[in-house]
Amino acid sequence: MKKPISVFVFLAVALCCWTTTAQAQIKMTWQMLSDVKFEDKFNETVEAYYWYPTFGEAPKAFEGKEVYVTGFLIPVDIEGDFYVLSRYTFDMCFFCGQAGPESIVELQFAEGHHRDYKLDQRVTFKGVLRLNSDDIDHCNYILEGATEY
């Protein structure tokens, strides 16, 4: 009799752990990230106009939470350790003028994360989503502690 009960307890605990893990990581879609509006404003520091975002409910709901998102990797500056994940391949991405800033996520890798990626490699990353509305040196969406999912 003790054996079936211990198997039941084990399965119940395993199910609880699996459910908790599944809920901890939220699938972020590019559609969710497109819930943003931009306003062209003059930046006094660099004396140029930049698009400043006002984030919608979808991105706001996930700020500070661990999410995962799939896209195409673009190594913008390998030496400067600046990589982005794009909704589109390089030939159609934000940097080529074919898409908006809501179509890229800056990857701030977890310490020790290996970076051996190729341009347009399709990858899924997980990390903590941060929204950036005022620092023009970074993307509007940032994935902190990014690792492959």
N, C-alpha and C positions, 0 to 999 in steps of 0.2 A: 503494500500500500504506500509506503513512503516514496518509492521510486516514481510512480506517476505524479504525485504531488510535487516533487522536486522538479520534474520535467515541466510541469505546468507553471511553476513559479519562475523557472529559468526562461521559458517562452514569454511570459508576461513581462519580465524585466527587459528582455531583449527587445520586445515590441515597444516598450516605453522609451528605451534608449534610441531606437531607430526613429521613432516619431519625433523625439526632441531634436535629433540631429537634422532630420529632414526639414523641420520648421526653422532651424537656426540659419539656414542658408536659403535665401530667397532668389528665385530666378528673376533676373532683371531683363526686360526686353527693350529693344530699341524703340518700340512704340511707347513704352512708359517714359523713356528718356526724352522723347519728342514733346512731352508735355511741358513746354517752356516757351516764353515769349522774349524777344530781344528788343532793346531800345538802344539806338545809336546815340552815344554820349561822348562829349569831348573829355579827354583825359589830360589834365594840366601837366602832369609829370612828363609825359612823352610828347605832348602837344600834337595829339592825333585823336581821331574818333575811333571808338571801340564799341562793340556790341556788349551791352550789359544785360544779363539774364534776370528774368523774374520766373522762378520755378513754379510749376503747377503742383497740384496735389499729389500726383503719382511720385515724382522724385522726392518731394518733401517727406512723404510717408516712409521712405526707405533710407533717409539720411541717418548715418551713424549705425546702420545695420549691416550685417554680413550678407552680401549678395553674390551672385555669380552671373556672368554675362559672356556670351560667345560673339566673337568678331574676328576681324582680320588684323593681324599685327603689323604695325608700321614703326620701324625703328627710326625715329625722327633724328636723334643725335645719340649714337651709340657711345661715344666717348663721354658725353654729358649725361649718360644714363637716362635719356628721355625717350620713352616708348609710349605709344598710344594703341588702344584697341579701337578699330573703326567698324562702323556698320557696313562700310563698303570697302572694296579693294582700293589700292593706292591710286589707280587711274580714275577713280570716281569719288575720292575722299574729300574731306574738308580742305586739306592742304592744296589740292589741285583746283579748288574753286567749284567743285561739283556738288558739294553738300554743305550743310550748316554745322555750326559748332556743337549742336546737340547729337551729332553722329559720331563723336569720338569720346573716349574715356582715357584720361591720363593714368598710366600704371605706375604706381610707386611701390616697387617690389619689396617684399619681406626681406629682411636681412639674410644674406646667404643664398637667395634664390638664384639659380643658374639661368643665365640669359644666353641661350643659343638658338635664336629664332631667325627665321627667314622672312623677308618681305612678303606680305599677303598670306602668311601661314594662318590658317583658321584655328583659333585656340579659344578655350574657355578659361576664364580667370575668376577667382573668388577673392574677395577682400571687403573692406569696410567702405561704403559709399560716403563720399564727402561732396557737398555742393559748394562751388566757389562762384561767388557773384561779383567779386571786386578785385581780385589779384590777377592782373593781366599777364603775369609771367607763368600762369598755370591754366589748364583747361577748366571748363565749367564743371565737368564731372571728373572726380578723382577716385581711384580705387586704391586705398591705402592698405599696405601689407599684402599686396597682390601675389598670389601663387596660382599655379595651374590647378584647375579643378578636376 
